[in-house]
């Protein structure tokens, strides 16, 4: 067996919260064969297999009695070009933001609004990552995944993935499919999305009247850097809660007592509320309990000031959930996967 399996490994470097827990066994997969070997090893030793990418969507609450497999495969290639478009395939272990920047450098547009999101390519479809009006589903072509039960490969189309708001088929069947590589359909001509959040205002402030995709990426990087802490400096997993979807009736009731409610009507008649606004109104912004806290500038972000445990961060999240439910009648859902 060529897969290198290590015992008793700290996972602190492999999760952006910087929580110091240990894996019973740890290995890195750089090829499909490595993945198959990890599957066989876990089955032979009667151990669960936990897959991690960049660790940016994880909250680890204790030591992991499993084989933790980090997807470390690398590679980017253009597999098809036609009519001003290109289909680009990237391996699961490619870091997301450098991949976005690589595409922009090649003159390919479509990913610019997703700049500076932490994590890896393979993890991106799991929760249909999105930012500033663009989601993975908008630029997705297909992906290759391995069936963890049989070791067979399967191609997933856009329809197969059943993408929703921070959701996909892979979240609902997390124990079965392991994403190996993802294809994106990108364009050599820009169709820019500028009307979500402060993107257009930032470009106007810079005096950029005819922005390029690179201009949009730079503006979004600047906005995100101002609002969100760098996980290499302050442990966090980005936005910790999803923006909740509620009935129009409930949104109306909240607005009666909170006229400043930040809300976005949805096509199906429901209303998306800004979770960060709800949390801030409840007084949690900047809250700190030991080394577990809520970021001072962005109330959607839980942070580890140094030595917080995963259990402490989870406890804080549950306190916030209970408070928002009591105050507003709104159930907040956590974005990170909790183990």
Steps between C-alpha positions, in 0.01 A plus 500: 500500500638842400261703719688636801283460811618682812377431855397763757522818291395848614231648276571857609675584168214345304201701628467878468354534850841380622338259745761263641354151481669180391424241236551135584637457145577755228591478132508723193352390166675631191340264248192286441707196597584659836128549563425137419781388730359717780155349451645148513713583803208644698281200417773248585562663839134568581553877517282784373650716224475878541578705190639854536609758246618842612327459837314829452155353556574286806442528871683221682366451852728218613764250395407309184497121537529443127730507203502867396575531129604839368433550130830632364473425126611786275458585133311742273427444131279638224308202363281673239461837328219629279325825408688715748467254788731249663437198719771487765560201726674537837602233747329492839809604694557824309470799738192698396621862489823428307287303252271801453801726445649253251180504296491881496864512392407275205226744399215278621210669680224367724674432831599856589217551752619189685846643565673460838270221622712256701502127435560272204342428163367163613313647794341783300208300352422335833318807629466685169723783623387847404578866546391835358224362281682198351492134606690194382191380313524808273839393360482125554538249218542159668709309750655159555433326829589162642241277658645421842302176512626354172803705396335570163512843335191696398453820306250748649327757280361829624156341541644197682656723767162645610659829601309723741589784734822373666379154415555208264437127471844446652398655830200269528695189403831603658605146586491375143655735244857627502564784254822451301493785246264767375437654156391862456362671190663842481494777242758704312248786496384650828141497624564686824277484809539833679170569675530283811635669812752782470681377188385775264550766766857385556574511128344846472710620794810380314391688189459180299209551259562205269630228729668182387460167682839565663373838625195328652720238666726765650201697629350191660833402653522846657142484630547151646833596659334791677203297623641154566799397712792318341486141639881486501491781758171444683342154491160491329295316239352804325125545524385260772124525441292484184272789413162353601209463262170584670141555402395844380261509796779453755719756324213746515447442872870557573500818292215644708726513805831531310443730201867476401477126433735399218307264275495374142176373340545164325328379180307226680332751732722454803740762635871467569611682815851621575614278786778743587248779547289287734805402706620858520156626608506240778824649633741217417736695276840517669393264780778292654495217751855391570663438163172431319335808356303681232707719272499872578430604141289212366244338724462199268854389582591301811867524590760316703720751680761235567414206719125453463388140468256385236251422775523859629443642152206265447355601837520867400330424168215322675451791740470735204255265327280480810502878545406573137221241516361659817527862379393464137348153461774422247703178498861555399682212330874452537707492182809302617497125536527411868696192613 
